Amino acid sequence: MVWKTVARHLLSRAAPASAPDEELVKTLRARLAAAGQGRLGRALTIRHVAAGSCNGCELELRATQNLIYDLTQYGLSFTPSPRHADILLITGVAGVNMREAVAQLRAAMPDPVFVVALGDCAVDGGVFKGSPAVAGGADAFLPVDLVIAGCAPTPTQIIQGLLALVEAHGENERAVVG
């Protein structure tokens, strides 16, 4: 069964390339320019931290790396080292006991760093909002630059959000061919 699926995807036409939402790109550019954030190149590395999640968002995030979505074709990749990361991607609720770990992780990352909250739990605590063990969303730890909402957001939504961040900080404008 697995081989049939792989063969079907390899022999079929490639999925159309994802493009960022232009309105989101404009909003990010304006907000991050006002904040005085530095500019990044076109290839970004992502350091992911699960701050207390059900792993739904992680499953969708890992799907962005498979042969169907292939996040690396857009110049985005994951790194285990915070010292090499440009983006701090947080999933899960902001558990109170994760505050120090996230602060240490952010301190180890060179500036500029962009913080992305992925999933409803990272946005505002999701269904766990109000629990004494939950500080809220990722913004309870750090200022968030990009929110990708959903429970759990699809790989396409994740890629479009990250591409909007790349576009907002890319040194060269790229024409979107449609």
C-alpha positions as CSV (number, residue, x, y, z in Angstrom):
1,M,0.0,0.0,0.0
2,V,2.8,2.4,0.9
3,W,4.7,1.7,-2.3
4,K,1.5,2.3,-4.4
5,T,1.1,5.7,-2.7
6,V,4.7,6.7,-3.2
7,A,4.6,5.5,-6.9
8,R,1.4,7.5,-7.5
9,H,3.0,10.7,-6.1
10,L,6.2,10.2,-8.0
11,L,4.5,9.5,-11.3
12,S,1.8,12.1,-11.0
13,R,2.3,15.8,-11.8
14,A,3.9,17.8,-9.1
15,A,1.7,19.7,-6.7
16,P,1.5,23.4,-7.6
17,A,4.0,25.5,-5.7
18,S,2.7,27.2,-2.7
19,A,2.7,31.0,-2.6
20,P,2.4,33.3,0.3
21,D,-0.7,35.3,0.9
22,E,0.2,38.8,-0.4
23,E,-1.9,40.6,2.3
24,L,-0.1,38.7,5.0
25,V,3.3,39.6,3.5
26,K,2.3,43.3,3.5
27,T,1.1,43.1,7.1
28,L,4.3,41.3,8.3
29,R,6.5,43.8,6.5
30,A,4.9,46.7,8.0
31,R,4.7,45.3,11.5
32,L,8.3,44.0,11.6
33,A,9.7,47.1,10.0
34,A,8.1,49.2,12.7
35,A,9.6,46.9,15.3
36,G,13.1,47.5,13.8
37,Q,13.7,43.8,13.0
38,G,16.8,43.0,10.9
39,R,16.5,41.5,7.4
40,L,17.1,37.9,6.6
41,G,18.1,36.1,3.5
42,R,16.0,33.8,1.4
43,A,16.9,30.5,3.2
44,L,15.8,30.2,6.8
45,T,16.4,27.6,9.5
46,I,13.7,26.7,12.0
47,R,14.2,25.6,15.6
48,H,11.0,23.9,16.8
49,V,10.0,23.7,20.4
50,A,7.0,21.8,21.7
51,A,5.9,23.8,24.8
52,G,3.3,21.2,25.9
53,S,1.2,19.9,23.1
54,C,-0.9,16.9,22.0
55,N,1.4,16.4,19.0
56,G,-1.3,17.2,16.5
57,C,0.6,20.3,15.3
58,E,3.8,18.3,15.3
59,L,2.4,15.7,13.0
60,E,1.3,18.4,10.5
61,L,4.6,20.1,10.9
62,R,6.5,16.9,10.1
63,A,4.2,16.4,7.1
64,T,5.7,19.6,5.6
65,Q,8.9,17.7,5.2
66,N,7.6,14.8,3.2
67,L,7.9,14.3,-0.5
68,I,4.5,15.8,-1.2
69,Y,5.0,19.2,0.5
70,D,8.8,19.3,0.6
71,L,9.5,22.4,2.8
72,T,13.2,22.4,1.7
73,Q,12.2,23.5,-1.9
74,Y,11.4,26.9,-0.4
75,G,14.7,27.3,1.4
76,L,13.3,26.3,4.8
77,S,14.8,23.6,6.9
78,F,14.9,22.5,10.6
79,T,17.9,22.6,12.8
80,P,18.4,21.0,16.2
81,S,20.8,23.8,17.2
82,P,19.4,27.1,18.4
83,R,22.7,28.8,17.4
84,H,21.9,28.2,13.8
85,A,18.2,29.1,13.8
86,D,16.5,32.1,12.3
87,I,13.0,31.2,13.4
88,L,11.7,29.9,16.7
89,L,8.6,27.9,16.1
90,I,6.5,27.1,19.2
91,T,3.7,24.5,19.3
92,G,1.5,23.6,22.2
93,V,0.2,25.6,25.2
94,A,2.6,27.8,27.0
95,G,3.0,25.5,30.0
96,V,4.2,27.3,33.1
97,N,7.1,25.0,33.6
98,M,8.3,25.6,30.0
99,R,8.9,29.3,30.6
100,E,12.6,29.0,31.6
101,A,13.4,26.4,28.8
102,V,12.0,28.7,26.1
103,A,13.8,31.7,27.6
104,Q,17.1,29.8,27.5
105,L,16.5,28.6,24.0
106,R,15.7,32.2,22.8
107,A,18.8,33.5,24.5
108,A,20.9,31.0,22.6
109,M,19.7,32.2,19.3
110,P,21.5,35.0,17.4
111,D,19.4,38.1,16.4
112,P,17.3,38.6,14.4
113,V,15.0,35.8,15.5
114,F,11.4,35.6,14.5
115,V,8.9,33.8,16.7
116,V,6.1,31.8,15.2
117,A,3.1,30.4,17.2
118,L,1.8,27.4,15.4
119,G,-1.7,26.0,16.3
120,D,-4.5,27.3,18.5
121,C,-2.8,26.2,21.7
122,A,0.3,28.2,20.9
123,V,-1.9,31.2,19.9
124,D,-3.9,31.5,23.1
125,G,-3.9,28.3,25.0
126,G,-6.6,26.6,22.9
127,V,-8.9,24.3,24.8
128,F,-6.6,24.4,27.8
129,K,-7.1,28.1,28.3
130,G,-7.7,29.0,31.9
131,S,-5.8,26.0,33.4
132,P,-3.5,26.9,36.2
133,A,-0.7,25.0,34.5
134,V,-1.1,27.1,31.3
135,A,0.4,30.6,31.0
136,G,-1.6,31.2,27.8
137,G,-0.2,31.3,24.3
138,A,3.4,31.6,23.1
139,D,3.1,35.4,23.6
140,A,3.2,34.7,27.4
141,F,6.9,33.8,26.8
142,L,8.0,36.0,24.0
143,P,6.6,38.5,21.5
144,V,5.2,36.6,18.6
145,D,5.9,37.7,15.0
146,L,3.6,35.3,13.1
147,V,0.6,33.3,14.2
148,I,-0.5,30.3,12.2
149,A,-3.9,29.3,13.8
150,G,-5.7,26.1,13.5
151,C,-6.2,22.9,15.4
152,A,-4.1,21.6,13.8
153,P,-3.1,23.8,10.8
154,T,-2.6,21.9,7.6
155,P,0.8,21.6,6.0
156,T,-0.3,24.0,3.3
157,Q,-1.3,26.6,5.9
158,I,2.1,26.1,7.6
159,I,4.0,26.5,4.4
160,Q,2.1,29.6,3.3
161,G,2.6,31.3,6.7
162,L,6.4,30.5,6.7
163,L,6.6,31.7,3.0
164,A,5.0,34.9,4.0
165,L,7.7,35.4,6.6
166,V,10.4,34.7,4.1
167,E,8.8,37.1,1.6
168,A,8.5,39.8,4.3
169,H,12.2,39.6,5.0
170,G,13.7,38.5,1.7
171,E,16.2,40.9,0.3
172,N,15.0,40.3,-3.3
173,E,11.5,40.6,-4.3
174,R,10.2,37.5,-6.0
175,A,7.4,37.7,-8.5
176,V,4.6,35.2,-7.8
177,V,3.7,33.4,-11.0
178,G,0.1,32.3,-11.0
